[in-house]
Amino acid sequence: MQWFSSFRAKLILTVFPVVAGITIATLVLAEWKFMAAYRRLFEEQFESQINTFTAAKKKRTEALSSVLGKIAKEPEVLQAIAKKDYAAAAQIMRPQLEALAVERLQTELPNGSGPARPTLGGDQRLLLAFGPRGNDDKDRPNASKLSPGQLPFIGLIDVEGNFLASPKKVGPGDKAPNGFKLAPGLMESDDNGEMRRRGGKMQWLSGRQLEDILKEQEVGYLRVEYGENNRNEQVREVFITPLRDEQKGGFLGAFLFGLPLQVLAERLLYEQTKKSDMGEIMSGVWVEDALVSTTIPKDIATVIEKHIAESIHRSGKSQRELTVPVNGVRHQIFYRVLNPGSPFPLAAQVNLYPLTAMEGELNELRRDVGGLGLVALFIALLVVLYISRGLSGPIRDIVSGTHQIEQGNFDVRVPVRRQDELGKLAASFNEMAAGLALQEKYRSVLNAVADRTVAAQLIEQSSGLGGEIRHVSMLFCDIRGFTTITENMEPAEVIELLNEHMTALTDVAYKHGGIVDKFVGDLIMVLFGAPVSTGADALSAVQCALSMLQVRRALNQSSKHSLEVGIGLATGSVVAGCMGSDQRLSYTVLGHRVNLASRLCSIAQAGQIVMDAETYAEAQELIQAEPMPPMQLKGISEPIHPWRVVAA
């Protein structure tokens, strides 16, 4: 516990959190920037794919919308629909729509007249689908040469929103490949190319009237299945064009024309990013609560499509970013609704990438930053130990010196080893110790030449003790026959005798609250009530006098010389204060009562205590005294009536 309160510990506990905090802040900032850069990279890929899709959609809409509108206005088609002769309408419309589909597919794929796009299959696959393109219409491929995944979707819808089919063949050259199947509720083509119903009414009408929601041509997205056992899935962009009799103003229904969405871009993006260190970007289209993709595995797609469906249906947001765990691996999802606000099923472009590579790099970043942090902490520890050693040494010396001064050793000094602030502090400490030592010497001398209470008052009051009128009891104690006793003694022996005597009487005076005013030869003068009063000064003076007689008798039993004293007491108003010159002052009292106390001491016999009437009046309740005959004393104008103490 003591170590934790040391300067070194506090310095370590201060520096370490700072270094650790900077390391953590650096790591958090680096992670944030790293993740932001990662996210920005994928967002750019996603935006690029969305922009490409949007541009292609716009171009396709511009190319098909007007053509489909013209077909919807052909009198023969409208007449057949009005008569509910849907087979005749299909025979009129289907050749035109299939030719339109082939033309659009040629334009959009790499060997068409449109801008070239990369594809995985190369020209061989396209030639199988279309055959070589020539300048004459006879060289243009027709629907019979399209693969199942490239067949156009063509359908009719009546006024109530029911899918319609024709029981007759369209033509001998329009035979569709086997296995083409549409999603539930849509149309399928059998081996004979017949259009048949599969499910009745459009599922997404939800009780609404088709005429109410189909005011103009709409573009929707549908999911279809095709191939052997319907193992392949595809997203079709479907143009839903209303059929209206402009002359009669009646709504006759609508026809559908759908082309497959190209997946070449998502395959290319997947292959390109698969080779990078960041991980592959997988793409797909979410439609009808299912995710259709050529790059996202089925087990992953099942989990992802649920998250997207929940996000779209609950949040209602057309664009969002999600982080979801899939098979124990976190994945980042970007999606954007392709047809927001459409009355038909919503579809969304989805980009997905695993965060394994990013988290691996983040873990490596954490290890690197953590390692640097540990190195920084170790270096900080060494620096702290070095600095604290240089700081704690002088501080420890100063603390030790302070304890020495506290114990009264003012001669202690600390070494000055530095020239900085600590060195100045050590030098200042030594100067302080020297000043305290000098002050202590002054105090000792002052206490030796003046009473300690007076000395304390003088120290506290820098201006000195000024003169004042005080009510004081004065005690004079004198040795009887001192000259006769000491006339044959050596001076040193006389001083020794006096020091022994005065030391004992001084202790008695202090015990009773007296102030030793002065020593005059063998006489000691003690004050009670100046410079401070005890409240019972006269009584204290009498008790002090009695104690002095007892102490003196005890000293006579052990001292080489037996001494007797006489004591005089007087009480009254006197002038008290420091008197003398500017160079030397002495605290004392002046006045008639001082002289009276001195005269009473001179008439007291050995072992007697003589006091004036004022002293007796203030202390008579606690002492026994007897009056002495009135007498005229030297220097006193009127006779006095002294009292002699008998007992206390």
C-alpha positions, 0 to 999 in steps of 0.5 A, spaced: 500 500 500 505 504 501 508 503 494 502 505 491 502 512 495 509 513 492 511 518 487 514 513 482 507 509 483 503 515 481 507 517 475 507 510 473 499 510 474 499 516 470 503 515 464 501 508 463 493 510 462 495 515 457 500 511 453 494 505 453 489 510 452 493 513 446 494 506 443 487 504 444 484 511 440 489 509 435 487 502 434 480 504 434 481 510 429 485 505 424 480 500 425 474 505 423 478 508 417 480 501 415 473 499 415 471 505 412 475 504 406 473 497 405 466 499 406 467 505 401 470 500 396 464 495 396 460 501 396 463 504 389 463 497 386 455 496 388 454 503 385 457 502 379 453 495 378 447 499 380 449 505 375 450 499 369 443 496 371 440 503 371 443 505 364 441 498 361 434 499 364 433 506 361 436 504 354 431 497 354 425 501 356 426 507 351 427 501 346 421 497 347 416 502 350 414 505 344 414 498 340 410 495 345 405 501 345 404 500 338 403 493 338 398 494 344 394 499 339 394 495 333 386 494 331 387 487 330 389 485 337 384 490 340 379 486 336 381 479 338 381 481 345 375 485 345 372 478 342 375 474 347 379 471 342 385 470 345 388 465 341 388 470 335 391 475 339 396 471 341 398 469 333 398 476 332 402 478 337 407 473 339 411 473 332 412 480 333 414 480 340 419 474 339 422 478 334 423 484 338 426 479 344 431 476 339 433 483 336 434 486 343 438 480 346 442 481 340 443 488 341 445 487 348 450 481 348 457 482 346 456 480 338 450 484 337 450 491 335 450 494 342 456 495 346 460 489 347 460 486 354 465 481 357 462 474 358 464 468 361 462 463 355 465 467 349 462 467 342 461 460 342 456 460 347 453 466 343 453 462 336 449 456 339 444 461 341 443 465 335 447 463 330 452 467 325 448 474 324 448 476 317 445 482 313 439 479 311 433 478 315 433 470 313 440 470 317 437 473 323 436 467 329 429 466 331 425 464 337 427 457 335 434 458 336 434 461 343 436 457 349 431 456 355 434 461 359 433 466 353 426 465 351 422 471 352 416 471 356 409 473 353 403 472 356 396 475 356 391 478 362 384 479 362 380 485 365 380 481 372 387 480 372 387 472 370 393 469 366 390 467 359 392 461 354 391 459 347 389 452 346 392 452 339 399 452 336 403 459 334 406 456 328 411 450 326 417 454 327 416 457 334 416 450 337 419 452 344 425 448 348 423 443 353 422 444 360 421 452 360 417 453 366 415 460 369 414 461 377 407 460 380 401 464 377 405 465 371 405 462 364 409 456 361 410 454 354 410 446 353 413 442 347 408 445 342 409 452 344 402 453 347 400 458 352 397 455 358 394 458 365 398 456 371 395 459 377 389 464 375 389 471 378 395 475 379 398 474 386 400 481 387 393 484 386 391 483 393 383 484 391 385 491 387 382 492 380 388 491 375 385 497 371 386 501 377 393 500 378 395 499 371 394 506 368 400 506 364 405 501 362 409 498 368 416 495 369 416 489 374 421 483 375 419 476 376 422 470 378 422 464 373 424 457 373 427 453 367 431 447 364 431 440 366 426 439 372 426 446 373 433 447 376 435 453 374 432 460 376 432 467 372 429 474 373 425 477 368 424 484 367 417 484 365 413 490 361 406 490 363 402 494 357 395 496 358 390 494 352 385 499 351 380 501 346 381 508 345 374 509 341 370 505 346 374 507 352 374 500 355 379 497 359 381 490 355 386 487 359 394 487 358 399 483 355 406 481 358 413 481 355 419 479 359 426 479 357 432 475 362 436 480 366 443 479 364 448 476 369 454 477 365 456 483 370 455 479 376 459 473 374 465 478 372 465 482 378 465 475 382 471 472 378 475 479 378 474 480 386 475 472 387 482 473 386 483 479 390 486 479 398 479 483 400 474 477 398 469 475 392 463 480 391 457 476 390 451 479 387 444 477 385 437 480 385 432 479 390 425 478 387 418 475 390 422 474 397 427 469 393 434 471 391 436 469 384 444 469 383 449 465 379 455 467 384 451 466 391 451 459 394 444 456 395 445 455 402 448 462 403 442 465 399 437 462 403 439 466 409 440 472 406 434 472 402 430 472 409 434 478 412 433 482 406 425 480 406 425 482 413 429 489 412 424 491 406 418 489 409 419 492 416 423 498 415 420 500 408 427 503 406 429 502 399 436 502 400 440 499 406 446 496 409 446 490 413 451 485 417 449 478 418 452 472 420 452 466 415 454 459 417 459 462 422 462 468 418 459 475 418 457 478 411 456 485 409 450 486 405 448 492 400 441 492 397 437 497 393 430 496 391 430 497 383 422 499 383 421 503 389 413 505 389 411 500 384 404 496 385 408 490 382 412 485 386 419 489 389 425 487 386 432 489 389 439 489 387 444 485 392 451 485 393 454 481 398 461 479 401 464 476 406 468 479 412 473 474 413 478 477 409 477 484 413 477 481 419 483 477 418 486 484 416 483 487 422 486 482 427 493 483 424 492 490 425 490 489 432 496 485 433 501 490 430 498 496 434 497 492 440 505 490 439 507 497 438 502 499 444 506 494 449 513 496 446 511 503 448 508 501 455 515 498 456 519 504 453 514 508 458 516 504 464 523 505 463 523 512 462 518 513 468 523 509 472 529 513 470 525 520 471 522 517 477 529 515 480 532 522 478 525 526 481 524 521 487 531 521 490 531 529 491 524 528 494 526 523 498 532 527 501 527 533 502 522 528 506 527 525 510 530 532 512 523 535 513 522 529 518 529 531 522 527 538 522 520 536 525 524 532 530 528 539 532 534 537 528 535 544 525 542 542 523 540 537 517 542 539 510 540 535 503 545 534 498 544 539 492 545 534 486 541 538 480 541 545 477 533 544 475 527 546 479 529 540 484 536 543 485 533 549 487 528 546 492 533 542 495 537 549 496 531 553 498 530 547 503 537 548 506 536 555 507 530 554 510 533 549 515 539 554 516 534 560 518 530 555 522 536 553 526 538 561 527 531 562 529 531 557 534 538 560 537 534 566 538 528 563 541 533 559 546 537 566 547 530 570 548 528 564 553 534 565 557 534 572 558 526 573 558 521 569 561 518 564 556 511 567 556 513 574 555 518 571 549 512 568 546 508 574 546 514 578 543 514 573 538 507 573 536 506 581 537 512 583 532 511 591 534 513 589 542 509 589 548 507 596 549 506 599 556 499 598 559 496 599 566 494 592 569 492 589 576 498 585 578 500 581 584 508 581 585 512 576 589 519 578 591 524 572 594 530 574 597 536 570 601 537 572 608 544 572 610 547 571 603 553 576 603 555 572 610 554 566 607 558 567 600 564 572 602 569 566 603 566 562 597 569 562 590 566 566 584 564 559 581 561 556 587 557 562 588 554 562 581 553 554 582 549 556 588 545 561 585 543 557 579 541 551 583 537 556 588 534 560 582 532 554 577 528 551 583 524 557 584 523 558 577 520 552 576 515 553 582 514 560 579 512 557 572 508 551 576 503 556 579 503 561 572 508 566 574 512 570 570 519 571 572 521 578 571 528 578 573 533 576 577 537 581 581 543 578 585 540 573 590 533 576 589 528 573 584 522 577 582 515 574 579 509 577 576 502 574 576 497 577 572 502 580 566 502 580 561 496 575 561 492 574 567 489 567 570 483 570 574 486 569 581 493 572 581 493 574 588 492 567 590 496 564 585 502 568 588 501 566 595 501 559 593 507 560 589 510 563 595 508 557 600 511 552 595 518 556 594 519 555 602 517 548 601 522 547 595 527 551 599 527 547 605 527 540 601 534 543 597 537 544 604 537 537 605 541 535 599 545 542 598 552 543 600 549 550 603 543 551 607 539 557 605 533 561 608 529 566 604 524 571 606 518 573 601 514 579 600 507 580 596 503 586 594 497 587 589 495 593 585 495 597 579 502 598 575 505 600 569 507 593 565 511 593 558 517 593 555 522 598 557 529 600 555 532 602 549 532 601 541 537 596 542 535 592 548 528 591 551 526 588 558 519 587 560 517 589 567 512 593 571 513 599 575 509 603 580 508 604 587 506 597 588 512 594 586 516 598 591 511 596 596 512 588 594 520 590 595 519 593 602 515 587 604 520 582 602 526 586 606 522 586 612 520 578 612 524 574 616 527 567 614 522 563 612 516 568 613 511 571 607 509 578 608 503 581 604 499 587 603 492 588 605 490 588 598 493 581 597 490 578 603 483 581 601 483 577 594 486 570 597 483 570 605 478 565 603 484 560 602 489 562 607 490 563 614 494 570 616 495 574 622 496 582 621 502 585 623 503 592 627 502 598 622 509 600 620 512 606 616 517 603 610 522 606 606 520 610 600 512 609 602 509 615 605 503 612 609 504 607 614 501 600 612 498 594 615 502 588 613 499 581 614 504 574 615 502 568 612 501 562 617 498 557 613 494 555 607 
